[in-house]
Amino acid sequence: MSSASLAETLTRRSGSSFYYAFRLLPRPKRRAIYAVYAFCRTVDDCVDEADGEGEAGLRRWLEELGRCYEARPTTELGRELAAALARFPIPRRCFEDVVAGCRMDLQQTRYATYADLLVYCRRVASAVGLATIEIFGYTRPAVREYAVELGLALQLTNILRDVAGDAARGRLYLPLEDLEHFGVAEDVLLETARGKRPRSSAIDALLRFEAQRAREHFARAAERLPPVDRHRLLAAEVMGAVYRALLETLERRGFPLGVPKVTLSRPHKAWIALRTALRTYVA
């Protein structure tokens, strides 16, 4: 077996910006973060990938999760997660919420209101944040609110970036009440995302509105981060900085709906990580 664990390999192969933030952690925390992220990513793949196992896969991994908490996992990834759980007090509810959020993708393709969408975002993103802060470490309860708000900001940014990819899967995460407010018909938005119709000013206004919501959650996360815990949460701050830069890039490019999706280069993400670390330790 190579020196890299299965969880690290899965995290690196995912191409996630999070991988670079995780590299800032000391080895024990880094291994635990890889295990948490890889588990959540594997569960997500059950509903997002063409060869995913769907509900059967969600049930299988939920059963493995139970065995991890009982220190008797049966898979390689489960063994890595169990090792993380033995070292860090991650609530089981965090992973159960992630599975519940992924199950929503099997059962629901539209969200009537922003409040409905927030339920989904809290499950698939904020729950991951609440799990990872137990590895990062913190001293103030307000950090849990920080994790929730940052998770919402990251997920809303993902939604804005992935409109076309989600449309290809038959999903639309932008709240239908917002489409109605801006006078955007659902079929028009989806056809535009698929490149079959030109952009309208109403769609532009809708996307700017959703971007402002993401910015508000970034701001709330910043307000809730206790200064005493800022150094402990450097990796989370790097994740937030990378996604804020992604949101700014989306806005600067006019929120493109087509493919390929907007990404940041590795050097850009490395620079953001360095800049965030310097700001954190100078503050």
VOGU-26275 format. One record per residue: residue number from 1; x, y, z of N, C-alpha, C, CB in turn; residue in three letters. Coordinates in steps of 0.1 Angstrom, whole numbers. Glycine has a CB too. Example, Ala and Ser with C-alpha at 12.3 -4.5 7.8 and 13.67 -1.06 7.14 Angstrom:
2
 seq   n_u   n_v   n_w  ca_u  ca_v  ca_w   c_u   c_v   c_w  cb_u  cb_v  cb_w type
   1   132   -57    78   123   -45    78   132   -33    78   113   -45    90  ALA
   2   128   -22    71   137   -11    71   129     0    79   141    -6    57  SER
END
This chain:
283
 seq   n_u   n_v   n_w  ca_u  ca_v  ca_w   c_u   c_v   c_w  cb_u  cb_v  cb_w type
   1     8   -12     0     0     0     0     9    12     0    -9     0    12  MET
   2     5    23    -8    12    35    -8    12    43     5     8    44   -20  SER
   3    20    53     6    21    60    19     8    68    21    33    69    19  SER
   4     1    72    10   -11    79    11   -23    70    15   -14    87    -2  ALA
   5   -31    74    24   -42    66    28   -53    66    17   -48    71    42  SER
   6   -63    57    18   -74    57     9   -81    71    10   -83    46    11  LEU
   7   -84    75    22   -91    88    24   -84    99    17   -94    90    39  ALA
   8   -71   100    19   -63   111    13   -64   110    -2   -48   111    18  GLU
   9   -62    98    -7   -63    96   -22   -76   100   -27   -60    81   -25  THR
  10   -87    97   -21  -100   101   -25  -102   116   -25  -111    94   -17  LEU
  11   -97   122   -14   -98   136   -13   -90   144   -24   -93   141     1  THR
  12   -78   139   -26   -70   145   -36   -76   143   -50   -56   139   -36  ARG
  13   -81   132   -53   -87   129   -66  -100   137   -69   -90   114   -68  ARG
  14  -107   141   -58  -119   148   -59  -117   162   -66  -126   150   -46  SER
  15  -105   167   -65  -102   180   -70  -107   191   -62  -107   181   -84  GLY
  16  -111   188   -50  -117   198   -41  -107   209   -37  -123   192   -29  SER
  17  -111   221   -36  -103   232   -31   -99   229   -16  -109   245   -32  SER
  18  -107   221    -9  -105   218     5   -92   211     7  -117   210    10  PHE
  19   -88   203    -3   -75   195    -1   -64   204     3   -72   188   -14  TYR
  20   -63   216    -3   -51   225     0   -52   231    13   -51   236   -11  TYR
  21   -64   233    18   -66   238    32   -62   227    42   -81   243    34  ALA
  22   -66   215    39   -63   204    48   -48   202    49   -70   191    43  PHE
  23   -41   205    39   -26   203    40   -19   212    50   -20   206    26  ARG
  24   -26   222    55   -21   231    65   -21   225    79   -28   244    65  LEU
  25   -29   214    81   -30   208    94   -19   198    98   -44   200    94  LEU
  26   -17   197   111    -7   187   115   -12   173   111    -5   187   131  PRO
  27    -3   163   110    -7   150   104   -19   143   111     5   141   105  ARG
  28   -20   142   124   -31   135   130   -44   142   126   -30   135   145  PRO
  29   -45   155   126   -57   162   122   -60   160   107   -57   176   127  LYS
  30   -49   161   100   -50   160    85   -56   146    81   -37   162    78  ARG
  31   -52   135    88   -57   122    85   -71   121    88   -49   111    92  ARG
  32   -75   127   100   -89   127   104   -98   134    94   -90   132   118  ALA
  33   -93   146    90  -101   154    81  -103   147    67   -94   168    78  ILE
  34   -92   140    63   -94   133    50  -104   122    52   -80   126    47  TYR
  35  -105   115    63  -114   105    65  -129   110    65  -112    97    78  ALA
  36  -131   121    72  -144   128    72  -148   132    59  -144   140    82  VAL
  37  -139   139    52  -143   144    38  -145   133    29  -131   153    33  TYR
  38  -137   122    29  -138   111    20  -151   104    22  -126   102    21  ALA
  39  -155   102    35  -168    96    38  -179   104    32  -170    94    53  PHE
  40  -179   117    34  -190   126    29  -190   126    14  -188   140    35  CYS
  41  -179   126     8  -178   126    -7  -183   113   -12  -163   129   -11  ARG
  42  -180   102    -6  -184    89   -10  -199    88   -10  -178    78    -2  THR
  43  -205    93     1  -220    93     3  -226   101    -8  -224    98    17  VAL
  44  -220   113   -11  -225   122   -21  -224   115   -35  -217   135   -21  ASP
  45  -214   108   -38  -212   101   -51  -223    90   -53  -199    94   -52  ASP
  46  -229    85   -42  -240    76   -43  -252    81   -51  -245    71   -29  CYS
  47  -254    95   -50  -265   101   -56  -262   110   -68  -273   109   -46  VAL
  48  -249   113   -69  -244   122   -80  -238   116   -92  -235   132   -74  ASP
  49  -232   104   -90  -225    98  -101  -234    88  -108  -213    90   -95  GLU
  50  -231    87  -121  -239    78  -130  -239    64  -125  -234    78  -144  ALA
  51  -228    59  -119  -228    45  -114  -230    45   -99  -214    39  -118  ASP
  52  -235    55   -93  -238    56   -79  -249    45   -75  -242    69   -74  GLY
  53  -248    41   -62  -257    31   -58  -271    36   -53  -251    23   -47  GLU
  54  -272    50   -53  -285    55   -49  -288    52   -34  -296    50   -57  GLY
  55  -301    49   -31  -306    47   -18  -299    35   -12  -321    45   -18  GLU
  56  -296    25   -20  -289    13   -14  -275    17    -9  -288     2   -25  ALA
  57  -268    25   -16  -255    30   -12  -256    38     1  -248    38   -23  GLY
  58  -266    47     2  -268    55    14  -270    46    26  -279    65    12  LEU
  59  -279    36    24  -281    27    35  -269    19    39  -293    17    32  ARG
  60  -261    15    29  -249     7    32  -239    16    40  -243     2    19  ARG
  61  -237    28    36  -227    36    43  -232    41    56  -224    48    34  TRP
  62  -246    42    58  -251    46    71  -249    34    81  -266    49    70  LEU
  63  -250    22    76  -247    10    84  -233    10    88  -251    -2    77  GLU
  64  -224    13    78  -210    13    81  -206    24    91  -202    15    68  GLU
  65  -213    36    90  -211    46   100  -214    41   114  -220    58    97  LEU
  66  -225    34   116  -228    28   129  -218    19   134  -242    21   128  GLY
  67  -212    11   125  -201     2   129  -189    10   133  -198    -8   118  ARG
  68  -186    22   126  -175    30   129  -176    35   144  -174    42   119  CYS
  69  -188    39   148  -190    45   161  -189    33   171  -203    52   162  TYR
  70  -190    21   167  -189    10   176  -175     3   175  -200    -1   173  GLU
  71  -166    10   167  -152     5   166  -151    -9   159  -145     5   179  ALA
  72  -160   -11   150  -160   -24   143  -163   -22   128  -169   -34   149  ARG
  73  -156   -13   121  -158   -11   107  -154   -22    98  -151     2   102  PRO
  74  -160   -23    86  -157   -35    78  -150   -30    65  -170   -42    75  THR
  75  -149   -17    62  -143   -13    50  -130    -5    53  -153    -4    42  THR
  76  -121    -3    43  -109     5    46  -112    19    49  -100     4    33  GLU
  77  -122    25    42  -125    39    45  -132    40    59  -135    45    35  LEU
  78  -140    30    62  -146    29    76  -135    28    87  -155    17    77  GLY
  79  -125    21    84  -114    20    94  -107    33    97  -104     9    90  ARG
  80  -105    40    86   -99    54    87  -109    63    95   -95    59    74  GLU
  81  -121    62    92  -131    71    99  -132    67   113  -145    70    92  LEU
  82  -132    54   116  -133    50   130  -121    55   138  -134    34   131  ALA
  83  -109    55   132   -97    60   139   -99    75   142   -85    58   130  ALA
  84  -105    82   133  -107    96   135  -117    98   146  -113   103   122  ALA
  85  -128    90   147  -138    91   157  -133    88   171  -150    82   154  LEU
  86  -123    79   171  -117    75   184  -108    86   189  -108    63   182  ALA
  87  -104    95   181   -95   106   185  -102   120   187   -84   108   175  ARG
  88  -113   122   179  -120   135   180  -135   133   182  -118   142   167  PHE
  89  -141   142   190  -155   140   195  -165   145   184  -158   147   208  PRO
  90  -165   138   173  -174   143   162  -188   137   164  -169   139   148  ILE
  91  -199   145   165  -212   140   168  -217   131   156  -222   151   170  PRO
  92  -223   120   159  -228   111   149  -239   118   140  -234    99   155  ARG
  93  -246   127   146  -257   134   139  -251   142   127  -263   144   149  ARG
  94  -239   146   128  -233   153   116  -233   145   104  -218   158   119  CYS
  95  -229   132   105  -228   123    93  -243   119    89  -220   111    96  PHE
  96  -251   117    99  -265   113    96  -272   125    88  -273   110   109  GLU
  97  -269   137    92  -274   148    84  -269   149    70  -271   162    91  ASP
  98  -257   146    68  -251   145    54  -258   135    46  -236   143    55  VAL
  99  -260   123    52  -267   112    45  -282   117    42  -267    99    53  VAL
 100  -288   123    51  -302   128    49  -302   139    38  -308   134    62  ALA
 101  -292   147    37  -291   157    27  -290   151    13  -280   167    29  GLY
 102  -281   141    12  -279   134     0  -292   126    -4  -267   124     1  CYS
 103  -299   121     5  -312   114     2  -322   124    -4  -318   108    15  ARG
 104  -321   137     1  -330   147    -5  -327   148   -20  -328   161     1  MET
 105  -315   146   -25  -312   147   -39  -318   136   -47  -297   147   -41  ASP
 106  -322   125   -40  -329   114   -47  -344   116   -47  -326   101   -40  LEU
 107  -349   124   -38  -363   126   -36  -368   139   -41  -366   124   -22  GLN
 108  -359   149   -42  -364   163   -45  -354   169   -55  -364   171   -32  GLN
 109  -360   176   -65  -352   182   -75  -355   197   -76  -354   176   -89  THR
 110  -364   202   -68  -368   216   -67  -370   221   -53  -380   219   -76  ARG
 111  -368   234   -50  -370   240   -37  -379   252   -39  -356   243   -30  TYR
 112  -390   251   -32  -400   262   -34  -395   275   -28  -413   258   -28  ALA
 113  -389   275   -16  -385   287    -9  -371   286    -5  -394   289     3  THR
 114  -365   298    -1  -352   298     4  -351   290    17  -347   313     6  TYR
 115  -361   291    25  -361   283    38  -360   268    35  -374   286    46  ALA
 116  -367   264    24  -366   250    21  -351   246    16  -376   246     9  ASP
 117  -345   255     9  -332   253     4  -322   252    15  -327   263    -6  LEU
 118  -324   261    26  -315   261    37  -315   248    45  -319   273    46  LEU
 119  -326   241    45  -326   228    51  -316   219    45  -340   222    51  VAL
 120  -317   219    31  -307   210    24  -293   215    26  -311   211     9  TYR
 121  -290   228    25  -276   233    27  -271   230    41  -276   248    24  CYS
 122  -279   231    51  -274   228    64  -270   213    65  -285   231    75  ARG
 123  -278   205    58  -275   190    59  -262   186    52  -286   182    54  ARG
 124  -261   191    39  -249   187    31  -237   195    33  -253   187    17  VAL
 125  -238   207    39  -226   216    41  -223   220    55  -228   228    32  ALA
 126  -233   226    62  -231   230    76  -228   218    85  -243   237    81  SER
 127  -234   207    82  -231   195    90  -217   190    89  -240   183    86  ALA
 128  -211   192    77  -197   189    75  -188   199    83  -193   189    60  VAL
 129  -192   211    83  -185   221    91  -185   218   105  -190   235    88  GLY
 130  -197   214   110  -198   211   125  -190   198   128  -213   208   128  LEU
 131  -188   189   119  -179   178   121  -164   182   121  -181   167   110  ALA
 132  -160   190   112  -146   193   110  -141   203   121  -144   200    97  THR
 133  -150   211   127  -145   220   138  -141   212   150  -155   230   142  ILE
 134  -146   200   152  -142   191   163  -128   186   161  -152   180   164  GLU
 135  -123   186   148  -110   182   145  -100   194   146  -109   176   131  ILE
 136  -105   205   140   -97   218   141   -94   222   156  -104   229   133  PHE
 137  -105   221   164  -104   225   178  -109   239   179   -90   224   183  GLY
 138  -116   242   191  -121   255   194  -124   256   208  -134   258   185  TYR
 139  -125   268   213  -128   271   228  -141   277   230  -117   279   234  THR
 140  -147   284   220  -159   292   222  -171   285   214  -157   306   217  ARG
 141  -183   284   221  -194   278   214  -198   285   201  -206   278   224  PRO
 142  -195   298   200  -199   306   188  -193   300   176  -195   320   190  ALA
 143  -182   292   177  -176   286   165  -186   277   158  -164   278   169  VAL
 144  -195   271   166  -205   262   159  -214   271   150  -214   255   170  ARG
 145  -218   283   154  -225   292   145  -217   296   133  -230   304   153  GLU
 146  -204   298   135  -195   301   124  -195   290   114  -181   303   130  TYR
 147  -194   277   119  -194   266   110  -207   265   102  -192   253   118  ALA
 148  -218   267   108  -231   267   101  -231   277    90  -242   269   111  VAL
 149  -228   290    93  -228   301    84  -218   299    72  -226   314    91  GLU
 150  -206   294    76  -196   292    65  -201   281    56  -183   289    71  LEU
 151  -207   270    61  -212   260    53  -222   264    43  -217   249    62  GLY
 152  -231   273    48  -242   278    39  -236   287    28  -252   287    47  LEU
 153  -226   295    32  -219   303    22  -213   295    11  -209   313    28  ALA
 154  -205   284    15  -198   276     6  -208   269    -4  -190   266    13  LEU
 155  -219   264     2  -229   256    -6  -236   265   -16  -239   249     3  GLN
 156  -240   277   -12  -246   286   -21  -237   290   -32  -251   299   -13  LEU
 157  -224   292   -29  -214   294   -40  -214   283   -50  -201   297   -34  THR
 158  -213   271   -44  -214   259   -53  -226   259   -62  -213   246   -44  ASN
 159  -237   262   -56  -250   262   -64  -249   272   -75  -262   265   -55  ILE
 160  -244   284   -73  -242   293   -83  -233   289   -94  -238   307   -78  LEU
 161  -222   282   -90  -212   277  -100  -217   266  -108  -199   273   -93  ARG
 162  -226   257  -102  -229   245  -108  -243   244  -114  -228   234   -98  ASP
 163  -249   255  -118  -263   255  -124  -264   246  -136  -267   270  -127  VAL
 164  -254   247  -145  -255   239  -157  -253   224  -153  -244   243  -167  ALA
 165  -244   220  -145  -242   206  -141  -254   201  -134  -229   205  -132  GLY
 166  -260   209  -125  -272   204  -118  -284   203  -128  -275   214  -107  ASP
 167  -284   212  -138  -295   211  -148  -294   198  -156  -295   223  -157  ALA
 168  -282   194  -159  -279   182  -166  -285   169  -158  -265   180  -169  ALA
 169  -285   171  -145  -290   160  -136  -305   162  -133  -282   159  -123  ARG
 170  -311   172  -139  -325   174  -137  -328   182  -124  -333   161  -137  GLY
 171  -318   188  -119  -320   195  -106  -319   210  -107  -309   190   -96  ARG
 172  -326   217   -99  -325   231   -99  -326   235   -84  -337   238  -107  LEU
 173  -315   241   -79  -315   245   -65  -319   259   -62  -301   243   -60  TYR
 174  -319   268   -72  -323   282   -70  -338   281   -66  -321   291   -83  LEU
 175  -342   288   -55  -356   287   -50  -366   292   -61  -357   295   -38  PRO
 176  -376   285   -62  -386   288   -72  -393   302   -69  -397   277   -73  LEU
 177  -394   305   -56  -400   318   -53  -391   330   -58  -401   320   -38  GLU
 178  -378   327   -59  -369   337   -64  -370   339   -79  -354   334   -61  ASP
 179  -372   327   -86  -374   328  -101  -387   336  -104  -375   314  -106  LEU
 180  -397   333   -96  -410   341   -98  -408   356   -95  -421   335   -89  GLU
 181  -401   359   -85  -398   373   -81  -392   380   -93  -390   374   -68  HIS
 182  -382   374   -99  -374   381  -110  -380   378  -124  -360   376  -110  PHE
 183  -392   371  -124  -398   369  -137  -390   359  -146  -400   382  -144  GLY
 184  -384   349  -140  -376   339  -148  -384   326  -148  -362   337  -142  VAL
 185  -388   321  -159  -395   308  -160  -385   297  -158  -402   307  -174  ALA
 186  -389   287  -151  -380   275  -148  -374   270  -161  -387   265  -140  GLU
 187  -383   267  -171  -378   261  -183  -368   270  -191  -390   257  -193  ASP
 188  -370   283  -190  -361   293  -196  -348   292  -190  -367   307  -196  VAL
 189  -347   292  -176  -335   291  -169  -327   278  -173  -337   292  -154  LEU
 190  -334   267  -173  -328   254  -176  -323   254  -190  -337   243  -173  LEU
 191  -330   259  -200  -326   259  -214  -314   269  -215  -337   264  -223  GLU
 192  -314   280  -208  -302   289  -208  -290   282  -203  -305   302  -200  THR
 193  -292   275  -192  -280   268  -186  -275   257  -195  -285   261  -172  ALA
 194  -284   251  -203  -279   241  -213  -274   247  -226  -291   231  -215  ARG
 195  -274   260  -227  -269   266  -239  -278   267  -250  -256   260  -243  GLY
 196  -291   265  -247  -301   264  -258  -309   278  -259  -311   253  -256  LYS
 197  -306   287  -251  -313   300  -251  -303   311  -246  -326   299  -242  ARG
 198  -304   323  -252  -295   334  -248  -299   339  -234  -296   345  -258  PRO
 199  -289   345  -227  -292   350  -214  -301   362  -214  -278   354  -207  ARG
 200  -308   364  -203  -317   375  -202  -313   384  -190  -332   371  -200  SER
 201  -317   396  -190  -313   405  -179  -320   400  -166  -317   419  -182  SER
 202  -331   394  -167  -338   389  -156  -330   378  -149  -352   383  -159  ALA
 203  -324   369  -157  -315   358  -151  -303   364  -145  -311   349  -163  ILE
 204  -297   375  -151  -286   382  -145  -289   387  -131  -281   393  -154  ASP
 205  -301   393  -130  -306   399  -118  -308   388  -107  -318   407  -120  ALA
 206  -313   377  -111  -316   366  -102  -302   360   -97  -323   354  -110  LEU
 207  -293   359  -105  -280   353  -101  -272   363   -92  -271   350  -113  LEU
 208  -273   376   -95  -267   386   -86  -274   386   -72  -268   400   -92  ARG
 209  -287   384   -72  -294   383   -59  -289   371   -51  -309   382   -62  PHE
 210  -288   359   -57  -283   347   -50  -269   349   -45  -285   335   -59  GLU
 211  -261   356   -53  -247   358   -49  -246   367   -37  -239   365   -61  ALA
 212  -255   377   -36  -256   385   -24  -259   377   -12  -266   397   -26  GLN
 213  -268   368   -13  -271   359    -2  -259   351     3  -282   349    -6  ARG
 214  -251   346    -6  -239   339    -3  -229   349     5  -232   334   -15  ALA
 215  -228   361     0  -219   371     6  -224   374    20  -219   384    -2  ARG
 216  -237   374    22  -242   377    36  -239   366    45  -257   379    35  GLU
 217  -239   353    41  -235   342    50  -220   342    52  -239   329    43  HIS
 218  -212   346    42  -198   348    45  -196   359    56  -190   352    32  PHE
 219  -203   369    55  -202   380    65  -206   376    79  -210   393    61  ALA
 220  -217   368    79  -222   363    92  -212   353    99  -235   356    91  ARG
 221  -205   345    90  -195   336    95  -184   344   101  -190   327    84  ALA
 222  -179   355    94  -168   363    99  -172   369   113  -165   374    89  ALA
 223  -184   374   114  -189   380   126  -189   370   138  -203   386   125  GLU
 224  -191   357   135  -193   347   146  -180   340   149  -203   337   142  ARG
 225  -169   343   142  -156   337   145  -149   344   157  -147   337   133  LEU
 226  -148   337   168  -141   344   180  -127   346   177  -143   335   193  PRO
 227  -121   357   179  -107   360   176   -98   350   183  -103   374   181  PRO
 228  -102   345   195   -93   336   202   -92   322   195   -99   333   216  VAL
 229  -101   319   187  -101   306   179   -97   307   165  -115   300   180  ASP
 230   -93   319   161   -90   322   147   -78   313   142   -86   336   144  ARG
 231   -68   312   150   -56   304   147   -60   289   145   -44   305   157  HIS
 232   -68   284   154   -72   270   154   -80   267   141   -80   266   166  ARG
 233   -87   277   136   -96   275   124   -90   280   111  -109   281   127  LEU
 234   -76   280   111   -70   285    99   -74   277    86   -55   284   100  LEU
 235   -75   264    87   -79   256    75   -93   260    71   -78   241    78  ALA
 236  -102   262    80  -116   266    76  -115   280    70  -125   266    89  ALA
 237  -107   289    75  -106   303    70  -100   302    56   -97   311    79  GLU
 238   -91   293    53   -86   292    39   -97   287    30   -74   282    39  VAL
 239  -105   277    35  -116   273    26  -126   284    23  -124   262    34  MET
 240  -129   292    33  -137   304    31  -131   314    22  -141   310    44  GLY
 241  -118   316    23  -112   326    14  -112   321     0   -97   329    19  ALA
 242  -109   308    -2  -109   303   -16  -123   304   -22  -105   288   -16  VAL
 243  -133   301   -14  -147   302   -20  -152   317   -22  -157   295   -11  TYR
 244  -147   326   -13  -150   340   -16  -144   344   -29  -146   349    -4  ARG
 245  -132   340   -31  -125   343   -44  -132   337   -56  -110   338   -44  ALA
 246  -137   325   -54  -145   318   -64  -158   326   -67  -149   304   -61  LEU
 247  -165   331   -57  -177   339   -58  -174   352   -66  -183   342   -45  LEU
 248  -163   358   -62  -158   370   -69  -155   368   -84  -146   377   -62  GLU
 249  -149   356   -87  -146   353  -100  -159   351  -108  -137   340  -101  THR
 250  -168   344  -102  -181   341  -109  -188   355  -112  -191   333  -100  LEU
 251  -188   364  -102  -194   377  -104  -187   385  -115  -194   385   -91  GLU
 252  -174   385  -115  -166   392  -125  -168   387  -139  -151   391  -121  ARG
 253  -171   374  -140  -173   368  -153  -188   368  -157  -168   354  -154  ARG
 254  -196   374  -149  -210   375  -152  -219   363  -149  -212   379  -166  GLY
 255  -214   355  -139  -221   343  -135  -224   333  -147  -234   346  -128  PHE
 256  -213   328  -154  -215   319  -165  -223   307  -161  -202   316  -171  PRO
 257  -232   303  -170  -241   291  -167  -236   279  -174  -255   294  -170  LEU
 258  -228   280  -184  -224   269  -192  -213   261  -186  -220   273  -205  GLY
 259  -208   252  -194  -196   243  -190  -184   247  -199  -200   228  -191  VAL
 260  -172   245  -194  -168   240  -181  -171   250  -170  -154   236  -180  PRO
 261  -173   244  -158  -176   253  -147  -164   261  -143  -181   245  -135  LYS
 262  -166   272  -136  -155   281  -132  -147   275  -121  -161   295  -128  VAL
 263  -134   275  -122  -125   271  -111  -114   280  -109  -120   256  -115  THR
 264  -107   279   -98   -95   287   -96   -83   278   -98   -95   292   -81  LEU
 265   -72   283  -103   -60   276  -106   -53   272   -93   -50   284  -115  SER
 266   -45   262   -93   -37   257   -81   -29   268   -76   -29   245   -85  ARG
 267   -21   276   -85   -13   287   -79   -21   297   -72    -5   293   -90  PRO
 268   -33   300   -78   -42   310   -72   -47   305   -58   -54   313   -81  HIS
 269   -50   293   -57   -55   287   -44   -43   287   -34   -61   273   -46  LYS
 270   -31   284   -39   -20   284   -30   -17   298   -25    -7   278   -37  ALA
 271   -18   308   -34   -16   322   -30   -26   326   -19   -16   331   -42  TRP
 272   -39   322   -21   -49   325   -12   -46   319     2   -63   320   -17  ILE
 273   -42   306     2   -39   299    14   -27   307    22   -35   285    12  ALA
 274   -17   311    14    -6   318    20   -10   331    26     6   320    10  LEU
 275   -18   339    18   -22   352    22   -31   351    35   -30   359    11  ARG
 276   -40   341    35   -49   339    46   -41   335    59   -59   328    43  THR
 277   -31   327    57   -23   323    69   -15   335    74   -12   312    65  ALA
 278   -10   343    65    -2   355    70   -12   364    77     4   362    58  LEU
 279   -24   366    72   -33   375    79   -38   370    92   -45   378    70  ARG
 280   -39   357    93   -44   351   105   -33   352   116   -47   336   103  THR
 281   -21   350   113   -10   350   123    -5   364   126     1   342   119  TYR
 282    -8   374   117    -5   387   120   -15   394   128    -2   395   107  VAL
 283   -28   390   126   -39   396   133   -38   394   148   -53   390   128  ALA
END
